[in-house]
Amino acid sequence: MRTRTIGTLEVSEVGVGCNNFGARLDEDAVRAVVDAAIEAGITLFDTADVYGGTQSEVLLGRALGSRRDQVVVATKFGLPVDEERSGAAPDYVRRALDDSLRRLGTDRIDLYQLHVPDDATPIADTLTALGDLVRAGKVREVGCSNFTAEQLREAEEVAGSGTAHFVSVQNQYSILYREPEREVLPECDRLGLAFLPYYPLASGLLSGKYRIGSAPPAATRMATYPADRTNTWLTERNLSTVAALTEYAESRGHSVLELSIAWLLARPAVASVIAGAMTPEQVRANAAAASWDLVDTDLVAIDNLAPAEPTGR
């Protein structure tokens, strides 16, 4: 597995999204996914304090065990854990970090990310607190998630010698959701930020499991979503686009999943594609996708097949 950089961190081109850990996956299943990922050369594991009701971090830490130093652990803070724990105020940043360290069973977080902007706290205050944690050796690099280009600019403008600087932003991005191309990706290029796409398979729509005229297969993500969310993604337009992309990928000896991940990795700002997995087989499929290097003719063909405007959310 090839690597790219997030600040000073070296990470695999495909990472594991751990949002299912502790929710849809129990401890044995988590261990199987983590084992398969490490065997496939994946080194980036991305979790959050709220995933699995805080159990994602616990199970990830247990599964890594003595292999902790072989990988890059990314986690997030800021979304409500409970009625008392949320946001990005300095006191809470320190508390949230210590809670995550305890759950993960580690002495530092490699990439600590603000999960969502906190309108109630000046970003300068948050960055100052994060800078203190970096200097204390508890955090190596700092990132953000679900930030707009304007919020990224503001964070960079207020960051000073005594504060942390964001080195990455993690937002939704896929062939079917291209909103970051408007402003966020250009801002990443300008500021030198690494971009981490989540939902790279558009909530599974680009996995190849869904077909026009067929109900979502049982046990798939779409089968468990509320009707309004399913209807947002499973439109005739989206399914037709996926069918065209599938045909294109298969004509070149690949799957639409491989095409979707390879397409993201063709974006220079993308450091690693955060892909969830329920089984070791899915981990291996995600990892294999990084070996397909799309050329310019592929990118032009994909742009012709897929809409440039976002059609999901």
Secondary structure as the mmCIF struct_conf table of DSSP 4:
data_model
#
loop_
_struct_conf.conf_type_id
_struct_conf.id
_struct_conf.beg_label_comp_id
_struct_conf.beg_label_asym_id
_struct_conf.beg_label_seq_id
_struct_conf.end_label_comp_id
_struct_conf.end_label_asym_id
_struct_conf.end_label_seq_id
STRN STRN1 THR A 3 ILE A 6
TURN_TY1_P TURN_TY1_P1 GLY A 7 THR A 8
STRN STRN2 LEU A 9 SER A 12
BEND BEND1 GLU A 13 GLU A 13
STRN STRN3 VAL A 14 GLY A 17
TURN_TY1_P TURN_TY1_P2 ASN A 19 ASN A 20
STRN STRN4 PHE A 21 PHE A 21
TURN_TY1_P TURN_TY1_P3 GLY A 22 ARG A 24
STRN STRN5 LEU A 25 LEU A 25
HELX_RH_AL_P HELX_RH_AL_P1 GLU A 27 GLU A 39
TURN_TY1_P TURN_TY1_P4 ALA A 40 GLY A 41
STRN STRN6 LEU A 44 ASP A 46
TURN_TY1_P TURN_TY1_P5 ASP A 49 VAL A 50
HELX_RH_3T_P HELX_RH_3T_P1 TYR A 51 THR A 54
HELX_RH_AL_P HELX_RH_AL_P2 GLN A 55 LEU A 64
HELX_RH_3T_P HELX_RH_3T_P2 GLY A 65 GLN A 70
BEND BEND2 VAL A 71 VAL A 71
STRN STRN7 VAL A 72 PHE A 77
BEND BEND3 LEU A 79 LEU A 79
BEND BEND4 VAL A 81 GLU A 84
BEND BEND5 GLY A 87 GLY A 87
HELX_RH_AL_P HELX_RH_AL_P3 PRO A 90 LEU A 104
TURN_TY1_P TURN_TY1_P6 GLY A 105 GLY A 105
BEND BEND6 ASP A 107 ASP A 107
STRN STRN8 ILE A 109 LEU A 114
BEND BEND7 HIS A 115 VAL A 116
TURN_TY1_P TURN_TY1_P7 ASP A 119 ALA A 120
BEND BEND8 THR A 121 THR A 121
HELX_RH_AL_P HELX_RH_AL_P4 ILE A 123 ARG A 135
TURN_TY1_P TURN_TY1_P8 ALA A 136 GLY A 137
BEND BEND9 LYS A 138 LYS A 138
STRN STRN9 VAL A 139 SER A 145
BEND BEND10 ASN A 146 ASN A 146
HELX_RH_AL_P HELX_RH_AL_P5 ALA A 149 VAL A 158
TURN_TY1_P TURN_TY1_P9 SER A 161 GLY A 162
BEND BEND11 THR A 163 THR A 163
STRN STRN10 PHE A 166 GLN A 172
STRN STRN11 SER A 174 SER A 174
TURN_TY1_P TURN_TY1_P10 ILE A 175 LEU A 176
STRN STRN12 TYR A 177 TYR A 177
HELX_RH_3T_P HELX_RH_3T_P3 GLU A 179 GLU A 181
TURN_TY1_P TURN_TY1_P11 ARG A 182 GLU A 183
HELX_RH_AL_P HELX_RH_AL_P6 VAL A 184 LEU A 191
TURN_TY1_P TURN_TY1_P12 GLY A 192 GLY A 192
STRN STRN13 ALA A 194 TYR A 198
BEND BEND12 TYR A 199 TYR A 199
TURN_TY1_P TURN_TY1_P13 PRO A 200 GLY A 204
HELX_RH_3T_P HELX_RH_3T_P4 LEU A 205 SER A 207
TURN_TY1_P TURN_TY1_P14 GLY A 208 GLY A 208
TURN_TY1_P TURN_TY1_P15 ILE A 212 GLY A 213
BEND BEND13 SER A 214 SER A 214
HELX_LH_PP_P HELX_LH_PP_P1 ALA A 215 PRO A 217
TURN_TY1_P TURN_TY1_P16 ALA A 218 ALA A 219
BEND BEND14 THR A 220 THR A 220
HELX_RH_AL_P HELX_RH_AL_P7 ARG A 221 THR A 224
BEND BEND15 TYR A 225 TYR A 225
HELX_RH_AL_P HELX_RH_AL_P8 ALA A 227 TRP A 233
BEND BEND16 LEU A 234 LEU A 234
HELX_RH_AL_P HELX_RH_AL_P9 GLU A 236 SER A 251
TURN_TY1_P TURN_TY1_P17 ARG A 252 GLY A 253
HELX_RH_AL_P HELX_RH_AL_P10 VAL A 256 LEU A 265
TURN_TY1_P TURN_TY1_P18 ALA A 266 ALA A 266
BEND BEND17 ARG A 267 ARG A 267
TURN_TY1_P TURN_TY1_P19 PRO A 268 ALA A 269
STRN STRN14 VAL A 270 VAL A 270
STRN STRN15 VAL A 273 GLY A 276
BEND BEND18 MET A 278 THR A 279
HELX_RH_AL_P HELX_RH_AL_P11 PRO A 280 ALA A 289
TURN_TY1_P TURN_TY1_P20 ALA A 290 SER A 291
HELX_RH_AL_P HELX_RH_AL_P12 ASP A 296 LEU A 305
BEND BEND19 ALA A 306 ALA A 306
BEND BEND20 ALA A 308 GLU A 309
#
